[in-house]
Amino acid sequence: MGTLLLWAAAGYLLGSIPYGLLLARLMGLGNLRDIGSGNIGATNVLRTGNKLAAALTLLLDAGKGAVAVLLARYIAGESAALIAGLAAMIGHCYPVWLRFNGGKGVATFLGIVLALAWPVGLGCCLAWLAGAAASRISSMGALVSAAAAPLLMLLMDLPAGAILALALAALVFWRHRGNIARIRAGTEPRIGR
């Protein structure tokens, strides 16, 4: 139990690193909290006009989720990997450094599922592309991807992974509740506009 708590703490601290905010400051892009949606993720970093910063944010946010899972699995096994992955997602969404107001977790979610089971992660990436392409709404891609994850875990016969994926999907949906309201109202911005 103590080991799992340590991995929860490690995952949370790793997940709570606000790469988008740090990169925006390092690259002289201003305070990300004052730009676009004020979010710390790659989509909002892209609103600065700096594609490199957005790509780095995407990779680093996904990477911290993947590293939390892979490191915990390597040192302490599968249960620790699942705990560290969930904690990394919570850390990204609710980082202590930013008064528990972080990102929406999509890149971190994708990194976690890629590290847990790469075929599931690949399926989630494809689901994101399909959802975003069909609707021309980035957040719709995120929601489709999150919804697909538990089902894909079950198809891969990974019941513990499916439970974690369900928890991650719930977090993604919760963090996107404003986007969901705008999608329903027909006011969510479309890709390219």
N, C-alpha and C positions, 0 to 999 in steps of 0.2 A: 504493500500500500504506500509506504514511504517513497519507494522508487517511482511509482506512478505519479505521486504528487510532485516529485522533483521534475519529472518530464512535463507535467502540466505547466509548472512554473517556467521551465526552459522554453517550451513551445509558445507560451503567452509572451514572454519577453522577446523572443525572436519575431513573432508575428506583429508585435507592437512597434517595430521600427518603421517610421513613416517615410518610406523611400521617396514618394512623390513630393512631399514637402521639402525633404532634404535636397533632392536634386534641383527643384525649382529655385531654392536659395543658392545652392552652389553654382548654378548656371545663370544666375542673375535674372531669373524670370519673374521675380516678385514673390509676394506672399500668396501662395496657392489658395488660402482661405478667402482672399479678396477677388478671386477670378472665377468666372462661370458659376458653377454650383457650390463652390467652396469646398468640394470634396478633395481628398488627398490621392485619389486613384489615377490611373493612366488616362482615362477618358477626359478628366478635367485638366490634367497636365497637357493633353493635346490641344486644349483650348488656348494655351499660351502661344500656339503656333510652332512649338518646338517638337518636331516628330521624334528626334533622337531622345529627348528627355522622356517623352511618352513611352517609347519603346523600352527604354531602360527601366522605367517605373513598372511597366508590365512584367518584364523579365524578373526584376528583383522582388516584386510582390509575389509572383508565382514561385520564385526560387525560395523565399523564406518559408512558404508552406511546405514545399518539397523537402527542403533541408531538415525541417523539424521532424517530418515523418521518417525520412531515410536515416537520420542520425539516431533517433530513438529506436528504430527497428534494428539497426546494426548493433547497438550497445545493449538494449534491454528487451527486444522482442516485439511481437505484433501488438500486444495490448498497449505497450508504451507508445508505439507508433500511432495508434488510433487516438490515444489521449493527447499526445503532442500535436497531432493534426488539428483536433478540435480546439485545443488551447491556442494554437497559432491563428486560427480563424477568429476566435474571440479577441485575441490581441490586436489583430488588424482592425476589426470593427470597433473595438472599445479600448484603445490604447491609453494607459495611465498617463503618458506624457502629454496627451492632447485632451485631458479632462474627459476621457472615455468617449470622445467624438471622433471616430476614425472613418475608414473607407467603407465601401459597400461589399467588399470581399470577393469579387468575382475572380480576379487573377489569383488570389491566395487560394481560393476554393479549387481552381483548376490545377494549381501546383500540388495541392494535397491529393487530389484524386489521381493525378498522373503518377505521383510517387507511390500511392497505395496499390494501384493496379493500372499500368499504363494503357491497356486496351480500353478501360473505362474512361480514363482521362482523354484519350484520343476521341472516343465516342462523344464525350461532353464538349470537346472543342468543335467537332463536326456539328453537334446539336446547336451550339452557339452560332456557328456560321449559317446554318439552315434557318434558324429563327430570325437572325438579323437580316439575312438576305430576303426572306419572304415578307418581312414586315417593314424593312428599312429602318428599324428601331433597334439601337444597340442594347437597350435594357431588356427588350423582348428576347433577344438572343441569350442574354444572361439568365433570364427566367426559364427559358426552354432548356438550357444546359443544366441548370440546377435541378429542374424537375426530372430530367433524364437520368441523373446520377444514381439514385437509389435503385431504379429499375435495371440499369446496366450492371450494378453490383450484384443484384439478384440473379441476372442472367449468367454472370460469371461464377455463380455459386459462392458468393462472399457475403454471408449474412451479417457478420459484424461490420463489414465495410458498408453494407446497405443501411445499417442503423446510423453509422456515422454520416453517410451521405445524406440521409434524411434530416439529420440535425443541421448539417451544413446548408442544405437547401432551404430549411426553415429560416436560417439566418439571412441567406441571400434574399429570400422573399420579404422578410421583415425589413431589411435595410433598403429594399426597393419599394416600400409601400407608397411613397410619394410618386414614384414612376408609374406604379400600377394604377393609381388614381388618375394620373394624366393620360395613360394609355386608354383607360375606360372613357375619359372625357374627350379623347381625340386631340389632346394638346401636347403630347409627348413629342419632343423634337425628333426629326428623322435624320438618318445618316446623310451627310452631305449638305445639310441646311444650316 
